[in-house]
Amino acid sequence: MLKQFACAALALSTLSCSSSYLIHVDAVGALFKEQEPLSLDVVKSSEVDLLSVLIDDRPFSNVALAFIEQSKRKWMSNDGVLLIEENGRLVRTIGFSISLVHSFSPQKDPLIDPQSISSLTKWHRRVDVDNGQYGLELLSTFRLEPGASIELFDNHLDVFVVFEDIHLGSEETLLFTDRGWTNIYWFHTVSGELVKSSQKFHPDGDNITSVYASRVARALNKVE
């Protein structure tokens, strides 16, 4: 299992630069022997940041932070799941029914400064996926809900919630029956960090729910 994890890390290194760092494989190997739900004690004792990922209704994966490269965070598991996210948004995935190859936009991503989002915020991007579709246009509008609460690890955290309503560009509407969906992002009110997200990047793709377990643990420690 550790060999598999190390090989995956080596493959990931081709995506990184000198500003990246590689986690110590032996520090996280025990976490991946069985994909059991993470307990708060396990998360607090981990030497690396952990992420719990649920793909639609399938069994979840426990994922570890493998690299940080500038604003991109690269998460990986021993069962073939890879997620690269920037400012909380998925920009590259491996191991899903449809995986994201590339995402690009000429505009600043509103998630860079989520508290400035309003009902007037709009954004567009194009994505390439590994089923042969390239340049799929996605149009986003946003809503911000302050003063919310979320329960994680049997504890409540104060959060503000960003809703991103996504619709296909006019050129793509005839290709799919599902022409729109909503991504949701929960940000910790005090730290401003993303603690949970539910997002997809393709109308036929998986819905990916991510809980940033280590961030949640740190937030709870400050409350105690």
N, C-alpha and C positions, 0 to 999 in steps of 0.2 A: 504493500500500500504506500509506504514512504517513497519507494522508487517511482511509483506512478505519480505521486504528488511532486517529486523533484523534477520529473520529466516535464510535467505541465508547467512548472515554474521556469524551466529552461526555455520552453516554447514561448512563454510570456515575455522573457527577457528580450526577444527580438522586437518587441513593441516598446521597449523602454529606452531611456537614455541614462547618462551618468548621474542625473539627479534622482534616479529611482533607488529604492532599496529592496532587498529580498528578505522575506521573513525567514526565521530559522525553522527549517522543516521539522526538526525533532520537537519543537515547542508546541506544534499544533497537530502532530500526527495522531495523537490519542483521541483528539476530538472527532476524527473522521472514521474511527473503527465502526461505529454504528451511528446512523443518522437519527439520533434521539432528540426530542425537544430540549433546547438549551435551558438549563436552570440559571437563575440569577447568580448562584454561587460559582458555577462553572464560568460564567461570563466574567465575573469580577476577578477570578484567579487567572484568566487567560493573559498571556504575554502579548497577544496580538488582538487587534480589533476583530470582532465577529459579527456576522450578518446572517440572519435567518431568512431564507427565501422560499416562498410558496409559489408554485407555478400552477395556475388554475386550481384544480382540486387534487392534484397529484401529490405524492409524498414530498415533504419539504427537503431542502438541502441546507446544511450548515456551511457557511462560506467564510473564508478568512481573508483579511486584507493582505495582499501579496506585494503590491507595489504602490507607491505614490509617485506620480510624474507630473510636476507642475500642479494643475488643478484637477487632474484625472486620478481616480482611485480604481485600482484593478483588484477585483475579488475573485477567488477561485476555490473550487472544492475538488475532492478526489474522484467525484463521479462525473466529471466532464463539464461542469457548469462554470462558465466564465462571464463575469459582468464587468464592464468598464463604465464608470459613471463620472460625470462632470457636473458639479453643482447640484448633485442629486438626480440628474437626468441620465438615463441609459444612453450611451453613445456607441456601444459595441457589445455584442453578446455571442456566446458559443454554447451549444448544448440544448437549444430550444427547437421547437417544431419549425419555427421560422426565426432565424437569427439576424440581428442587425449588423451589417457590414460597415456602414458609414452613415453619418448624419451631418448635414451642413446647412448653414443659414447665413445670410449677409447681415442679419440683425443680432443684437445682443440678446442673449437668453434672459427672459424675465426672472428665472429662478436664481440668477446671480444676486439679485436684491429682492427677495420675495416680499418683504414688508412694504415695498413701494408699489406692489401690484394693485390695480384697481379694475373696475368693470370696463374701463376704456383700453386696457392693455391687450394688444394683439401681437401675434408673432407667427412667422411661417418658416418652415424648413422643408428640406427634401431628404429622403432616406433611401439607402440602397439595402436590400435584403438578399439573403442567400438562395432564394428560390428563383432568381433571375430577373426580379423586378428592380429597376434602377430609377432614381429620381422621382419617387413617389412623393407628391406634394401633400403636406399636412398643414392645415390652417388652425391656429389656436386662439381662443379667447379665454379670459381668466376671471376668477372670482376669488375674493379673499374673505375668510371667515375668522375674525379674531375672537379671543376669549373662549376657546373650545377646550375640551379635555379628552384624553385618550387613556385607556387602560392597557398597560403592558406589564408583564411579569407580576400580575395581581396588584399593581400600583397605578395610581392616577398621575398623569403628567399634564400640566397646562400647556396648551399648544395653540398655534394659529394654523389654519388649514387653507391650502391653495387648491382650488379646483381648476383644472385645465380642460376645457371642452374642445375636443379635436374633431375637425371635419376634413374630409378629403377635398383636394382641389377639383375644379370642374372637369379636368381631363380624366380623372380617375373614378368619378362617381358611377359610371356605367359598368365598371369592372367588378364591383363588390356589392353584396346585399347589406353588409354592415358598413355604413358610410360615416359613422361618428361614434365616439365614445368619450369617457371622461377619465383623465388621470388625476390622482389625488395625492397631495404631499402634506405631511404633518410635520411642522417645525416646532421645536421646543421654544416656549415663549422666552425663557431666560437666556439660554445660550444662543438661540437662533439656529441651532443645528437641526438638520433633517433627522427625524427619529423613525419615520415610517413612510413608505410610498407604495402606491398601487398604480402601475402604469403598463401600457402596451404601446407599440410603435408601428403596428400593422393591423389592418382590420381582421385578418385571419390569424393573427399571431396569439401567443399566450398572454394572459394577464399575469404580470409578475408583481407579487407583493413582497416587499423587503422590509424587515425590521432591523434597525441598526442597534443590535443588542448591546454593544459596548458603550455606545453613546447614551442609551437609556440607563445603563448601570451607573455611569458617571453622573448623570443628572439626578438620579435617585440618591446617590451618595451625598450630594450637596444639599439635598432636602433634609436628610437625616440629622 
